[in-house]
Amino acid sequence: MRWTTQMNSNALWAYFRAKGGETGGFAYPARMHRLFAELEPSVTVTKQNLVDRVRYILRSNTFDVTELERLRREAIPAEDAAPQLAEQTANVDAAVNTRSHSGATCSQSP
């Protein structure tokens, strides 16, 4: 089977959507395979073949960085990303601004 540019794009979209911004993780191949099958119902591919294909696409620079970021943004909904950003901001604020024993706020510098 010859992979088209559209099939490669759909494979990456399914990968980014299945991963959802997580690092590591072992459950994403099944989700990625299901999503890819919805996008490309006429293509029969195994989970392992799809994982291998995505790895190849990412390592071979088939798409430029701009295209990869566009696919990532399309695949991961903004509402999924927003709570992470708010949580990270709260953690940074808590780490930077701490209260002293006297109750005054002290800023820690790196």
C-alpha positions in Angstrom: 0.0 0.0 0.0 1.3 3.5 -0.9 0.6 6.1 1.8 -0.7 9.4 0.4 -0.1 12.8 2.0 -3.7 12.8 3.2 -3.3 9.4 4.9 -0.1 10.6 6.5 -1.9 13.8 7.8 -4.8 11.7 9.1 -2.3 9.3 10.8 -0.6 12.2 12.6 -4.0 13.8 13.5 -5.1 10.5 15.0 -1.8 10.2 16.9 -2.0 13.7 18.4 -5.6 13.3 19.3 -5.0 9.9 20.9 -2.0 11.2 22.9 -3.9 14.3 23.9 -0.7 16.0 25.1 0.4 13.2 27.4 4.0 12.1 27.4 4.7 8.4 27.5 1.6 6.3 27.8 0.9 2.8 26.4 -2.8 3.0 25.7 -2.7 5.5 22.8 -2.1 3.0 19.9 -5.6 1.5 20.3 -7.2 5.0 20.4 -5.1 6.1 17.5 -6.0 3.1 15.4 -9.8 3.6 16.1 -9.5 7.3 15.2 -7.6 6.6 12.0 -10.1 3.9 11.0 -12.9 6.5 11.3 -10.9 8.9 9.0 -9.7 6.3 6.5 -12.4 3.5 6.5 -11.1 2.1 3.2 -7.6 1.6 4.6 -6.8 -1.6 6.5 -3.8 -1.2 8.7 -2.7 -2.8 12.0 -2.1 -0.9 15.2 1.6 -1.7 15.0 1.8 -0.7 11.3 0.2 2.6 12.2 2.5 3.3 15.2 5.5 2.5 12.9 4.2 4.8 10.2 3.7 7.7 12.6 7.2 7.2 14.0 8.6 7.2 10.4 6.7 10.4 9.5 7.9 12.2 12.6 11.5 11.1 12.2 11.8 11.6 8.5 10.5 15.2 8.5 7.8 14.4 6.1 6.0 17.5 7.3 7.6 20.7 8.4 7.3 22.0 11.9 4.5 24.5 11.0 2.3 21.7 9.6 3.0 19.4 12.6 1.9 22.2 14.9 -1.2 22.9 12.9 -2.2 19.2 13.0 -1.5 19.1 16.8 -3.7 22.2 17.4 -6.5 20.7 15.3 -6.3 17.4 17.1 -6.1 18.6 20.7 -9.2 20.7 21.5 -8.5 24.0 23.2 -10.7 23.1 26.2 -8.3 20.2 26.9 -5.3 22.5 26.8 -6.8 25.4 28.9 -7.1 23.6 32.2 -3.4 22.5 32.0 -2.3 26.0 31.3 -4.4 27.4 34.3 -3.1 24.6 36.5 0.5 25.3 35.5 0.1 29.0 36.1 -1.3 28.3 39.6 1.6 26.1 40.3 4.1 28.7 39.1 2.4 31.4 41.2 2.5 29.2 44.2 6.2 28.4 43.7 7.2 32.0 43.1 5.1 33.8 45.7 5.4 32.3 49.2 4.4 33.7 52.5 7.0 34.3 55.2 6.3 33.5 58.8 5.3 37.2 59.4 2.6 36.9 56.7 4.4 39.1 54.2 4.7 37.8 50.6 8.2 37.0 49.5 9.2 36.5 45.9 11.8 33.8 45.3 14.3 34.5 42.5 16.0 31.8 40.5 
